[in-house]
Amino acid sequence: MTVLPITRPADVPPLRRLLRQPSAAVALVVVVLLVLMAVFAPLLVWTSPTEFDSAAVDPALGGLPRGAFGGISAEHPLGVEPVSGRDVLARIVYGARVSLLIAVLATLVSVVVGTVLGLVAGFFGGVVDAVVGRLMDLLMSFPSLIFMIALISALPEANREALLVLVLGGFGWPYVGRIVRGQAMVLARGEFVAAARALGAPRRALLLREVLPNLTTPVLVVATMSIPGYIATEAGLSFLGVGVRPPTPSWGQMIASAVPWYAADPAYFLIPGGFLFVTVLAFNVLGDAVRDVLDPRSVRR
Amino acid sequence: MSLLETTDLVKRYPVRHRLTRRRIGEVSAVDGVDLAVDRGETLGLVGESGCGKSTVGRLLTRLDTPTSGTVRFDGRDIGPLREDELRPVRRDLQIVFQDPFSSLNPRHTVRQLLSAPFRYQGLEPTEPVEDLLKRVGLKPEHASRYPHEFSGGQAQRIGIARALALRPRLVLCDEPVSALDVSVQAQILNLLRDLQDELGLSYVFIAHDLGAVRQVSTRVAVMYLGVVVESADRDALFGRAAHPYTHALLSAVPVPNPDVERGRERIVLRGDPPSPLNPPSGCRFRTRCPKAADVCAVERPVLREIAPGHRVACHFPEERTP
């Protein structure tokens, strides 16, 4: 007896199927470039994001950058910050580091907590499920943004970056947990779990060897889709002054400080705004594409 | 003494109110089942969907815990055992499932699937994966593949190889061929029979396909709504059935000869089986039985022997050749 090779969608490597969609391919390129930019920030720009350059601004005009479009020049390719003269490109590049790191770590926290609690709730059901389920309902119905603002302002001495990761992850895990719980519930009643039980598998093996490997797809999908949300929330919190603390650069902070200058120096507003827009869009498109590729039930035509 | 024996096996599932979770009733899935399987024998368990045959299977293999009654395996009641006490028993008591694909973890390779029995039992593998594959008619090089790369029949062979890895004494086959193409069904049935001869296995063979049951069984038990209505040696059951439900089942099997088919009597049962939430009083089959009389509503018929090894639960048994 021979096994004939049957080519079905599942046999084509997922990455290749992803790249077949032009929008996903572009989004992936943008995301990869952003990540490279963040990782190799010190190699890309020689100017420090916190270095003042009083020669680039005109004190006679209230600190407006000298030159057109926010002071774009060979020395400052994306112009400078009004008043201080700090290099915008350097601040964008280093700001990407902060934004992406916080978003990725917050995703990691929410995925780990959400997967563990969702798996346990779905597999065991009963009281465990009731407790985890109510906790998820509570967190999801909580006015989380207001709570984050209050909590972060109440702890002025804390490490803001770490606090942001914990708060974002802490409010984000129920979205992972809910999906994992549903899947784990179905899988736990599946025949291959019954087969493993009939072989005498201990409970730990049922959870970790039988059920968990079947959760990688949904978890990967929610994780990819949650990154842009975290980037936007971090920018929002920084914009409101409770995110990353100056002088550490952050896109949200830059947008906030550009608001009073929007008429006199629109480039200073548009550049970080544009980067934030493109980043969130690229991650969203990529997240959708990953879901379409990995989850055949949500195919859109 | 039989290898596997059940006495008055009962399984009821509570039905709870959706909001208050209070018990508002129960489903009586299995209601007093006595079965016995001897060494090297195949017991066929037949009945329509929902008659409780699969629940009996889950109780025999202790995937579920009986509400009352005993399941004796090799003389020992395994009903009340805890999971850690059951583990060594499970080496002797394995299962082949109906749907080969849903019973094989899609994320595991064949090698992982076939070494899992030893791993879960905490044993050193006594048989290489390649040998297990050869025994069920697959090739050693299939070991690195995933279940979705196989056909249904091949996947079921993997399921059988896994069930046999620990050298069990009894294998429960829960509708092992009903998800497969007819041409493949015969191959799998032949494989099961060859393995029985080679390894001295006993089978409990659950099916609704009487043809398959006739092919593999030495004894047959017929279930209806949670009870065994008739049990006999294969030839006695297919030749001289005595319960009206068995008569109806046998008459529903098509005969591959148009002349015979046209001339023979068909007993068509009216309606659906009653709900196991609220089973009929007395005989459970009386609501659809052509012979039902007053006594059937009052008195529950017990299984009694009408010929050596032939037991029927009916007030009006009548041996008939189909």
Interface residues (C-beta under 8 A of the other chain):
Chain A: M1 V3 I6 A10 G190 E191 F192 A194 A195 A196 R197 A198 L199 G200 A201 P202 R203 A205 R209 E210 P213 N214 T216
Chain B: T61 L63 E83 L86 R87 P88 R90 R91 L93 Q94 I95 F97 Q98 D99 S102 S103 L104 N105 P106 R107 H108 A116 P117 R119 Y120 Q121 G137 L138 K139 H142 R145 H148 E149 F150 S151 Q154 G159 R162 L166
